[in-house]
Amino acid sequence: MSLYDIPLHTLSGEETTLDAYQGKAVLLVNVASKCGLTPQYSGLERLQQQYGDREFTVLGVPCNQFAGQEPGSAEEIQTFCSTTYGVSFPLLEKIDVNGESRHPLYAELTQTPDADGEAGDVQWNFEKFLLSPQGEVVGRFRPRTEPEAPEVVAAIEAQLPA
């Protein structure tokens, strides 16, 4: 199954798939509003502003599996993201990224190794997966890697159309 075929829902509950982003580089990030890493929203939004007109998008995926750091409703998450960090990139519904209830999207993503060759469970909030415009996972960056770290920016730029 292609990543493009996996059924998803937007934060507002509308059905979608990653096919809506075909032809774009996508940085998928499991996000949380009450985490020590939550300020990464600022860097993610700057990436969206810098590259959004070049066939790129950040895609936020709220998750409450790590110390209950995303307890809010869809409306609360949307309000927090837009008013606190000015988030303009799309957000999906809150899902599980690990464990028995792991969403099929993350069942696929977590097979991808990081720079150290380690695949498997998402370690914490703000783990990042970079998808090519063809829907292939081409990068995995662990939670403490800042969105604007040189290796993330270089990987994004390598996926943008000339």
N, C-alpha and C positions, 0 to 999 in steps of 0.2 A: 504494500500500500504506500502510495506517495504521501508525503507530508501535506500536499495540496488537497488530498481527499478526506482528511480527518475532520469530522464534524466538530464545529466549535460554536460558541455563542459570544456575542459582544457583551460588554458589561451591562448594557441595557436589555439583554436577553434575546436579541435578534440572532437568528441562525446565520452562520458564516463558515468559511473555510479559509485556509491560507491561500487558496486559489485566487482570492481577491487581491493578493499581493504578488502574484506571479509577475516576473519581470523586474521586481524590486529586490534589493538587498534588504534583509529584515534582521534587526537585532531583537530577539525574543528575550525578555527578562522577567523572572518571577519577582514581583514587587510586594512591598508591605509598607503600611503607613506608620507603624510604631516600632521601627527597627533602628538600631544604631547606624545602619547603612542607608536609611531613608533619604538622607541628603544627596544620594546618588541620583535621585530624580532630577536635580538641577543639571548634572552632567548629561543625563539622558536627553533632557529637553534641549540642551545646547547642541547635541548631535543632531537631533531632529531639525532644529532651525538651520544648522550648517549644511546638512546634506539632504533635507527633505525634498528639495526641488531637483535632486539628482537621482531619482528612482531609488530612494532609501526611506525606510521608516523604522522607528522603534515600535515595538509592540509589547505593552505591559500585560503581565499575567498575574493578577493578585493571587496570593496563596497564604493561608492561615496555618500552615503546618509547622512553622518554626516559632515555638514559644508563644503562639496565639497573637502574633504581631500584625495580623490583618483581620481584626474581628468585625469590621464594619459591613454594613449592607452595601449593595452596589451603588446606591445614591450617596451614601456617606463616603465611599471610596472616591467616586467621581468628584464630589465637592472638595474633598481634601486635596486631591491631585491638582485640580484646576485652581483653587484659591491659594494653596500654600506654595506650589511649585510652578504654576502656570502651564501645566502639562497640556500639550496639544496633540500628542500622539495617541493612537487608539489603545484602548484597554479591553481585554477579554474578561469573561466571567471569572469569578474566583474558582480555582480548581486545586486538586491535589497533584503535586509533582513527584511524590515518592509514595511507597507503600502499596498495599493491596488495592487502594482506590485511585492509584496513579492514573491520570488522564492518558488516553492513547497517544496524544501529542508528546507527552513527556516520556512515555514508554519508548518512543522512537528517539527523541533527543538525547536521552541519558545513555544511549549506546555509543555516543560520540566521545572520544577521549579528549582531555584537556591537553595543554602544552607538555605536561609531564607524562602523558600517555595513560592517564587514569580516566576510565569511564565510570558509569554507575550513578548512584543517587546524587541528586542535587544536594550540595553541602549546606546551604542557607539561603536566605533571601538575597536577591540581586545577582544570582548566577545568570550569565549571559551566553546565548547561543546565536551565532551569526549564520544566517541562511543566504546562499547565493541567489541571484535572480532566477535560477533554475530550480530552486527549492532544495538544494543540497546543503547539509550542515557543513560549514567550512571553518568554523571556529567555536571554541568553548572557553569561556573565561570565568574563573571562579569568583565568588561574591566580593572578595576584598579588592579585586582588580577594578579600579575606577573606570567609568565609562569612557573617559577621555585619555586613558593611558595610551602611550605611543603604540603598543601592540594592538590595541583595539582599533584605534584610528587607522593604522596601516592596513589592518584586515578589512575594515569597512571600505577604505579607498580602493583596495584591490578588487572589490566586487562592483564598484560603480561603473556605469558605462563611460566610455572615453569622452 
